[in-house]
Amino acid sequence: MSEEQAAELRRLLPQPTQTVTATEALGQLRAAAVGEPPVLALNMIASVDGRIAVGGRSAPLSSPADRALFHALRARSDAVMVAAGTARAERYGPTIRNERARAARAARGEREQPIAVVVTRKVELDPALPLLSDPASHVVIVTASDRELAPCAAQVEYIRSATLREALAELGERHGVRRIICEGGPHLNASLASESLIDELFLSIAPILVGGSDATILAAALLEEPQRLDLLMLLANDAELYAHYARRSA
């Protein structure tokens, strides 16, 4: 039995079912997007009191079902976006490691791995980071800086842009990126929200109280007005909930 099959989910909305796998639950993912390509979705996990980390790491909040959804979302994306600080803290590696998942993408005429898009101001990443030390990884650095990384094994290129909106447009034009999954952190999320670039949100809610003053999904940011979302899907696994929201059309 695969990890995904072991992490069966109950779909509560829409069309309740007894059990579905993560891949089955996300089967209509592309059709759900409301924005113009490239469509950007956040994928985040939070405790019930809104914290996204325990001791600076998201792993204590996660579970097999959350990880199955995490990998299923990556498998259906053209690019995985992350802030440099999150890439360092979580020790990011190749975006897809499973050989069967890579083969399935290739059979659909897609890249074996989504492009890894790292957003950074200072362009300071250790070339020994697993993502950068993987020759099969294609990494795009989004920055306003003119700095470059130290030489590394991964294929690296740069998009130098003053705004995230311009960077996303260039990703679409240069690499044919249509769907992006962003995995944080909260400052990058807030920057995306301030430019109204978040089309969807996948939120895993861990049944844990964390307390403290650690970050929430969005770092302190003043949005011009609240951005309303519609609930498209709700899944459950034991006491955990998994919600899929889309930005409400004007």
Residue, then its C-alpha position, 0 to 999 in steps of 0.5 A: m500500500s502506498e503512502e497516499q493510499a494509507a492516508e485516505l481522506r473523507r471528502l465533505l464538500p463537494q459531493p461527500t464520499q467515504t474515502v478518496t486519495a489525495t490525487e482523486a480529491l485534487g482531480q479537478l484542480r486545474a478547472a477550479a482556478v479563477g485567475e489568469p495564467p499563471v495561476l498561483a495557489l498557496n499551500m500552507i499548514a496551520s494549527v487551529d490557533g493559526r500558527i504555521a510552525v512549532g520551534g521554527r519548523s512546519a513538520p510537527l504540524s504535519s501528518p501522512a494525509d497532509r504530506a500526501l496532499f503536499h506531494a499531489l499538489r506539487a505533482r500537478s504544478d508547473a512551478v513550486m515557489v518558496a522564499a529563500g528563508t523557508a528553503r533554508a529552514e526546511r532544507y529544500g530538495p528536488t521538487i519531486r523525488n518519486e520516480r513514478a510521479r516523475a514518469a507520470r508527468a513525463a507521460r503527460g508531456e510535462r517536465e519531470q519536476p516542477i521548476a523551483v522558484v526561489v524568491t530572495r532579496k540577498v541571493e544567499l543560499d548554500p550551494a550544498l542545499p539539497l535543491l541546489s546540489d541536485p543536477a536534475s533540478h531547474v531553479v529560477i531565482v526571483t530577485a531585484s538584486d544583481r547578485e548571483l549564487a555560488p556555482c552549484a550542480a542545479q541548473v540556475e537562472y534569474i528573473r530580476s524584477a521589482t514586483l512579483r507580478e512582473a516575475l510571474a508574467e515572465l515565468g509564464e512567458r519564458h517557461g510556459v508556467r501555467r500553475i504555481i504552488c507557493e509554499g511560503g513563508p509568511h513574508l512572501n505570502a504577504s507580498l503576494a497578497s498585497e499585489s492581489l496575486i493569490d488565486e487559491l489557498f490550500l490550507s491544512i488545519a492541524p488539531i493542535l494548539v501552539g500558542g506563542s507569537d510565531a508567524t501566521i500564514l500572512a506576516a504583518a501586512l496591511l491589505e488595501e481591503p480584505q480579500r474574500l475567498d470561496l470554499l471549493m473543497l473540504l476534506a477530513n482525516d481523523a481530526e484534521l481538516y483540509a480546505h481549498y479556497a479560491r479568490r472570489s471573482a469581482 
